Amino acid sequence: MKKTYKVNEIFYSLQGEGFFTGTPAVFLRFCGCNRRCPFCDTDFADGTEMTADEIISAVTPFQSRHIVITGGEPTLQLDCDLVRALKASRFFIQIETNGSNPVPTGVDWVTCSPKDAPWRVDRIDELKVVYQGQDVEALIQLLPAPRLFLQPCSGENINETINYILAHPHWRLSLQTHKLINIQ
């Protein structure tokens, strides 16, 4: 029997957050998470079991070859077999992780949006912190990354986030633009 992955949804849209904001991308959202954040907008329970071949068949019809693998926590399911299959279909693979696990070899871009420690992520291309007034400077020491983004929590503390960035200009603002322009 072939291995399956529990997939919450697959859709085509624009990346709404972080470094690749505005980039057309296929989104592969896995079920399941090892954290329980009160602001999370993902239903972790509902999903469909799919093989790697079924996932490839579902994502290849879209024009973009940029895929964002998210969740839940995608490192609970994403493995080297699926990464190889996506690479064989010429995908640039971006993962959005909470940092709790290492990322499989072959992933092109790691967006770490850290939640609770411990963190075991082995590399980070961008650190995207959901800002709630916490000490984000300490995170830079624990989770070093070349690109730093602060994102208001559910759009509710935009002014506080902007003021923090103005006082700490090594951070950049990330908004959930997909929510602002009402796309998935």
Order of alpha helices (4+ residues) and beta strands (2+ residues): beta-beta-beta-alpha-beta-alpha-beta-beta-beta-alpha-beta-alpha-beta-alpha
